[in-house]
């Protein structure tokens, strides 16, 4: 989503006094807690989930696992959470994609607004535009100029699925840059990035955590950063999209939700532990090193972000006629 909207949504939540939270209750106790994500291993969502699972286990003494439930563009995993007990043993760690699901899946079988309990925003990543390491393209401006001289069926870009944030963001890029590209959807950012490295697709908009290893090794090249601010410390030599003449300020947010109807006291307890994770200097450093901004907004902040994304991208999906097949 737009980083200005995200930071505004979290500002009020961060100001809430600890005393306003409900009385804590035991969690997780002796029960195993699944942190479910809707992508295979290897992408940023998996990276974020494993940091949280590891740290939550350390600070609570509980048993936390990451459950990778890819398939159906996220529907398999989302439905699993909706049908799970609301006792804190199943949590969903998601990116923006949940908020854009309704216009893509008219028969989802659940309502993203009412069938989940928003618990907390976690971190926000800027977008990084990457091309294969052997590409002649050095900047986003270079890429756009080259793409303008070729038909769409010669310009391939990848995403982690039809209607996913990287898909919608690249559609937006095409509109502001006046180019046409061909979309290649994958079942996660890991497989999409693997095909970029192999040269099968020529552009990917991803979070830094997914691409930085390959960028450092020269197997991929970062050509722009999407951010409302200036360049990011992680990639100080990479100009922003705005510096290159493109008004692109969208990011990837990550949040935690549970099934509907969770006890507010339980939600407060989980939120307390999630806040503790981001208070650990080593954890914050790991995220910052990956280009992320810890945000830690509460459930209301997460709900606002989801509503904003749903309104913004539902219109894009409608106008462009985006379906699960394109």
C-alpha positions in Angstrom: 0.0 0.0 0.0 1.0 3.7 0.0 3.5 4.1 2.8 2.0 7.5 3.9 -1.3 5.7 4.5 0.3 2.9 6.4 2.3 5.2 8.7 -0.7 7.4 9.3 -2.8 4.3 10.3 -0.3 3.2 12.8 0.4 6.5 14.5 -2.6 6.5 16.7 -2.2 2.8 17.6 1.4 3.3 18.7 0.3 6.1 21.1 -2.1 3.9 23.0 -1.0 3.4 26.6 -0.3 -0.2 27.8 -2.9 0.2 30.5 -5.6 0.4 27.8 -4.9 -3.2 26.8 -7.1 -6.0 28.1 -6.0 -8.0 31.0 -3.5 -10.6 29.7 -4.4 -14.2 29.7 -2.1 -17.3 29.3 -0.8 -17.8 25.7 0.3 -20.0 24.2 0.5 -22.4 27.1 1.3 -26.0 26.2 -0.4 -25.9 22.8 1.4 -25.7 19.5 0.7 -22.4 17.6 0.7 -22.5 13.8 1.7 -19.3 12.0 0.2 -19.9 8.6 1.4 -18.2 5.4 0.0 -18.7 1.9 3.3 -19.0 0.1 6.1 -21.6 -0.2 9.4 -21.1 1.5 11.9 -18.7 0.0 10.0 -15.4 -0.1 9.7 -12.4 2.2 6.5 -13.6 3.9 8.3 -16.8 4.9 11.3 -14.8 6.2 9.1 -12.6 8.4 7.1 -15.6 9.7 10.2 -17.5 10.7 11.7 -14.6 12.6 8.4 -14.2 14.5 8.0 -17.9 15.2 11.6 -18.2 16.5 11.4 -15.1 18.7 7.9 -15.9 20.1 9.1 -19.4 21.0 12.1 -17.9 22.8 10.2 -15.3 24.8 7.1 -17.5 25.7 8.6 -20.9 25.9 5.9 -22.1 23.5 5.9 -24.3 20.5 5.5 -22.2 17.3 5.7 -23.5 13.7 5.5 -21.9 10.3 2.9 -23.6 8.2 3.4 -23.0 4.4 -0.1 -23.4 2.8 0.4 -22.3 -0.8 -2.2 -22.9 -3.5 -5.3 -21.3 -5.0 -3.7 -17.9 -5.0 -3.9 -17.9 -1.2 -7.4 -19.2 -0.8 -6.2 -22.6 0.5 -4.4 -21.0 3.4 -7.0 -18.3 4.1 -9.8 -20.8 4.2 -7.8 -23.0 6.6 -7.5 -20.1 9.0 -11.1 -19.1 8.7 -12.1 -22.7 9.6 -9.7 -23.0 12.5 -10.4 -22.6 16.2 -10.2 -19.0 17.4 -8.3 -19.9 20.5 -4.9 -18.5 19.4 -3.5 -21.7 18.1 -3.8 -20.7 14.4 -2.6 -17.3 13.2 -2.3 -15.9 9.7 0.8 -13.9 8.8 -0.1 -12.1 5.6 1.0 -9.5 3.2 -1.2 -7.1 1.1 -2.7 -9.9 -0.9 -5.5 -10.7 1.5 -6.9 -7.2 1.2 -7.2 -7.5 -2.6 -8.7 -11.0 -2.7 -12.5 -10.1 -2.8 -12.6 -8.6 -6.3 -10.6 -11.5 -7.6 -12.5 -14.3 -5.9 -16.2 -13.4 -6.0 -17.0 -16.8 -4.4 -14.3 -16.8 -1.7 -16.6 -18.5 0.8 -15.7 -16.0 3.5 -15.6 -12.2 4.1 -12.1 -10.8 4.6 -13.7 -7.9 6.6 -15.6 -10.1 9.1 -14.1 -13.6 9.1 -10.7 -12.6 10.5 -9.6 -10.9 13.7 -7.0 -8.3 12.9 -4.3 -8.5 15.6 -1.3 -6.3 14.6 0.6 -4.7 11.8 4.2 -5.9 11.9 6.6 -4.5 9.4 6.6 -2.6 6.1 9.0 -3.1 3.2 9.8 -0.7 0.4 9.4 -2.1 -3.1 12.6 -2.9 -5.1 12.5 -3.2 -8.9 14.9 -5.9 -10.0 16.2 -7.3 -13.3 18.5 -10.2 -14.1 22.2 -9.5 -13.3 23.2 -9.9 -16.9 20.6 -7.4 -18.2 21.9 -4.3 -20.0 19.3 -2.3 -18.0 20.9 -0.2 -15.3 17.9 2.0 -14.2 14.1 2.0 -14.2 14.3 4.7 -16.8 16.5 2.4 -19.0 13.9 -0.4 -18.6 11.0 1.8 -19.5 12.7 3.2 -22.6 13.6 -0.3 -23.8 10.1 -1.6 -23.1 8.6 1.1 -25.2 10.3 -0.2 -28.2 9.0 -3.7 -28.0 5.6 -5.3 -28.0 4.1 -6.6 -24.8 4.7 -10.2 -25.7 8.4 -9.5 -25.6 8.4 -7.9 -22.2 7.7 -10.4 -19.4 7.4 -9.7 -15.7 6.8 -12.0 -12.8 4.7 -11.9 -9.7 3.6 -14.2 -6.8 0.2 -14.7 -8.4 -2.6 -13.0 -10.3 -3.9 -10.1 -8.2 -1.0 -10.1 -5.8 0.6 -6.8 -4.9 3.6 -7.3 -7.3 1.1 -7.9 -10.1 -1.0 -4.8 -9.3 2.0 -2.6 -8.7 3.5 -3.5 -12.1 0.1 -2.8 -13.7 0.3 0.6 -12.1 3.9 1.1 -13.3 2.7 0.3 -16.9 0.1 3.1 -16.6 2.4 5.8 -15.3 5.3 4.8 -17.6 3.2 4.3 -20.8 4.4 0.7 -21.5 2.8 -2.7 -21.9 4.2 -5.9 -20.4 3.1 -9.5 -20.2 2.4 -10.9 -16.8 3.7 -14.3 -15.7 2.1 -15.4 -12.3 3.8 -17.8 -9.9 2.8 -19.5 -6.7 5.1 -17.4 -4.6 7.8 -14.8 -4.8 10.5 -17.4 -4.4 9.6 -19.2 -7.6 9.1 -15.9 -9.4 12.5 -14.7 -8.4 14.1 -18.0 -9.4 12.8 -17.5 -12.9 14.0 -13.9 -13.0 17.5 -15.1 -12.1 17.2 -17.7 -14.9 16.3 -14.9 -17.3 12.8 -16.2 -18.0 11.2 -12.9 -16.9 12.8 -9.5 -17.1 11.4 -7.6 -14.2 10.1 -8.2 -10.7 8.8 -5.8 -8.0 9.7 -7.4 -4.7 10.6 -6.8 -1.1 14.3 -6.4 -0.3 14.4 -9.5 1.8 13.7 -11.6 -1.3 16.3 -10.2 -3.6 19.2 -8.8 -1.6 21.4 -11.9 -1.5 21.3 -12.2 -5.3 21.8 -8.5 -5.7 24.9 -8.5 -3.5 26.2 -11.5 -5.6 25.5 -9.8 -8.9 23.0 -12.3 -10.0 20.2 -9.7 -9.9 20.3 -5.9 -10.3 18.2 -3.4 -8.3 17.2 -0.5 -10.7 14.8 1.5 -8.5 13.2 1.8 -5.0 9.6 2.6 -4.5 9.4 4.8 -1.4 7.8 8.1 -0.3 11.2 9.1 1.2 14.7 9.1 -0.2 17.0 6.3 -1.0 17.2 3.4 1.6 20.4 2.6 3.5 20.3 -1.0 2.3 20.8 0.2 -1.3 22.2 3.7 -1.1 23.4 3.8 -4.7 20.0 2.8 -6.2 17.8 5.8 -7.1 14.2 5.9 -6.1 11.5 5.6 -8.8 10.6 9.2 -8.1 14.1 10.4 -8.8 13.7 8.7 -12.2 10.5 10.5 -12.9 7.9 7.9 -11.8 5.5 8.7 -9.0 5.6 5.2 -7.4 5.4 5.0 -3.6 3.8 1.6 -2.9 5.2 -0.8 -0.3 4.6 -4.3 1.1 3.0 -4.5 4.6 2.8 -7.6 6.7 0.3 -8.2 9.5 -1.0 -10.9 11.8 -4.6 -12.0 12.0 -6.6 -14.8 13.5 -10.0 -16.4 12.9 -13.1 -14.4 13.6 -14.5 -14.0 17.2 -11.3 -14.1 19.1 -11.5 -13.1 22.8 -10.3 -9.4 23.0 -8.2 -10.4 26.0 -6.5 -13.1 24.0 -5.9 -10.7 21.1 -4.4 -8.2 23.6 -2.1 -10.9 25.0 -0.9 -11.9 21.5 -0.4 -8.3 20.5 1.7 -7.8 23.7 4.0 -10.6 22.6 4.2 -9.4 19.1 5.2 -5.9 20.4 7.9 -7.6 22.5 9.4 -9.2 19.3 9.9 -5.8 17.7 11.4 -4.5 20.9 14.3 -6.9 20.7 17.2 -5.0 19.2 18.6 -8.0 17.3 15.2 -8.6 15.7 14.8 -4.9 14.7 18.3 -5.0 13.3 17.5 -8.0 11.2 14.5 -6.3 9.7 16.3 -3.0 9.2 19.1 -4.9 7.5 16.5 -6.3 5.1 15.2 -2.8 4.4 12.1 -3.1 6.5 10.4 -0.5 8.8 8.9 -2.0 12.0 5.4 -0.5 12.4 3.6 -2.5 15.1 0.2 -0.9 14.6 -2.7 -2.6 16.5 -5.7 -4.5 15.0 -7.6 -1.3 14.2 -4.6 0.0 12.3 -4.4 -3.2 10.4 -8.1 -3.1 9.6 -7.7 0.5 8.3 -4.8 -0.5 6.0 -6.8 -3.4 4.6 -9.8 -1.3 4.0 -7.7 1.3 2.2 -6.0 -1.3 0.0 -9.3 -3.0 -0.8 -10.8 0.3 -2.0 -7.8 1.4 -4.0 -7.0 -1.9 -5.8 -10.6 -3.1 -6.3 -11.0 -0.2 -8.6 -7.8 -1.1 -10.5 -8.8 -4.7 -10.8 -12.3 -3.7 -12.1 -11.0 -1.1 -14.6 -8.3 -3.3 -16.0 -10.4 -6.5 -16.0 -7.8 -8.4 -14.0 -8.7 -12.0 -13.3 -7.0 -15.0 -11.9 -6.0 -15.9 -15.4 -4.1 -12.8 -16.3 
